[in-house]
């Protein structure tokens, strides 16, 4: 019997991927942002695929600002890019 994994959409390319193949950025209740490597942190989450083109477009369009409807610090964009490079 094959196990099905939850699907999530990348906020940049709008393609569906398995949750474990994406990187999650979380806005916690106290309005702090962090890159969630476990995928289980509490708070509002947005998912980005590990494609380098998506990361370039993410930074250029500030897609996290649109997803969270507030200003996301540049450090989060940089941390997200570093984590995805190390995971590939």
BELWOBEL-V521890 format. One record per pair of residues at least 4 apart in sequence whose C-alpha atoms are under 8 Angstrom apart, sorted by the first residue. I is the first residue (numbers start at 1). J is the second residue. D is the distance in whole Angstrom. If there is no record, write none. Layout:
i=I j=J d=D
i=I j=J d=D
//
This chain:
i=5 j=18 d=6
i=5 j=19 d=7
i=6 j=18 d=6
i=6 j=19 d=6
i=7 j=16 d=6
i=7 j=17 d=5
i=7 j=18 d=5
i=7 j=19 d=5
i=8 j=16 d=6
i=8 j=17 d=6
i=8 j=18 d=6
i=8 j=19 d=5
i=8 j=22 d=8
i=8 j=47 d=7
i=9 j=14 d=6
i=9 j=15 d=5
i=9 j=16 d=4
i=9 j=17 d=6
i=9 j=47 d=7
i=9 j=48 d=8
i=10 j=14 d=5
i=10 j=15 d=6
i=10 j=16 d=7
i=10 j=17 d=7
i=10 j=22 d=8
i=10 j=46 d=8
i=10 j=47 d=5
i=10 j=48 d=5
i=10 j=49 d=6
i=11 j=46 d=7
i=11 j=47 d=6
i=11 j=48 d=6
i=11 j=63 d=7
i=11 j=67 d=7
i=12 j=48 d=7
i=12 j=54 d=6
i=12 j=57 d=7
i=12 j=58 d=6
i=12 j=63 d=7
i=13 j=54 d=7
i=17 j=21 d=6
i=17 j=22 d=7
i=17 j=49 d=8
i=18 j=22 d=7
i=20 j=39 d=8
i=21 j=49 d=7
i=21 j=50 d=8
i=22 j=47 d=6
i=22 j=48 d=6
i=22 j=49 d=5
i=22 j=50 d=6
i=23 j=35 d=7
i=23 j=36 d=7
i=23 j=37 d=7
i=23 j=39 d=8
i=23 j=47 d=6
i=23 j=48 d=5
i=23 j=49 d=6
i=23 j=50 d=7
i=23 j=80 d=8
i=23 j=84 d=8
i=24 j=35 d=6
i=24 j=36 d=5
i=24 j=37 d=7
i=24 j=39 d=6
i=24 j=45 d=6
i=24 j=46 d=6
i=24 j=47 d=5
i=24 j=48 d=6
i=25 j=33 d=7
i=25 j=34 d=6
i=25 j=35 d=5
i=25 j=36 d=6
i=25 j=45 d=5
i=25 j=46 d=5
i=25 j=47 d=6
i=25 j=80 d=8
i=26 j=33 d=6
i=26 j=34 d=6
i=26 j=35 d=6
i=26 j=36 d=6
i=26 j=41 d=7
i=26 j=42 d=8
i=26 j=43 d=6
i=26 j=44 d=5
i=26 j=45 d=4
i=26 j=46 d=7
i=27 j=31 d=6
i=27 j=32 d=6
i=27 j=33 d=5
i=27 j=34 d=7
i=27 j=43 d=6
i=27 j=44 d=5
i=27 j=45 d=6
i=27 j=68 d=8
i=28 j=32 d=6
i=28 j=33 d=6
i=28 j=42 d=7
i=28 j=43 d=4
i=28 j=44 d=6
i=29 j=43 d=6
i=33 j=72 d=7
i=33 j=76 d=7
i=34 j=76 d=7
i=35 j=76 d=7
i=35 j=79 d=7
i=35 j=80 d=6
i=36 j=40 d=7
i=36 j=41 d=6
i=44 j=68 d=8
i=46 j=64 d=7
i=46 j=67 d=7
i=46 j=68 d=8
i=48 j=54 d=8
i=48 j=55 d=8
i=49 j=54 d=7
i=50 j=54 d=7
i=50 j=55 d=8
i=50 j=84 d=6
i=50 j=85 d=8
i=50 j=88 d=8
i=51 j=55 d=7
i=52 j=56 d=6
i=53 j=57 d=6
i=54 j=58 d=6
i=55 j=59 d=6
i=55 j=81 d=7
i=56 j=60 d=6
i=57 j=61 d=6
i=58 j=62 d=6
i=58 j=63 d=5
i=58 j=64 d=7
i=59 j=63 d=7
i=59 j=77 d=6
i=62 j=66 d=7
i=63 j=67 d=6
i=64 j=68 d=6
i=64 j=69 d=8
i=64 j=72 d=7
i=65 j=69 d=5
i=65 j=70 d=5
i=65 j=71 d=5
i=65 j=72 d=6
i=66 j=70 d=7
i=68 j=72 d=8
i=72 j=76 d=7
i=73 j=77 d=7
i=74 j=78 d=6
i=75 j=79 d=6
i=76 j=80 d=6
i=77 j=81 d=6
i=78 j=82 d=6
i=79 j=83 d=6
i=80 j=84 d=6
i=81 j=85 d=6
i=82 j=86 d=6
i=83 j=87 d=6
i=84 j=88 d=6
//
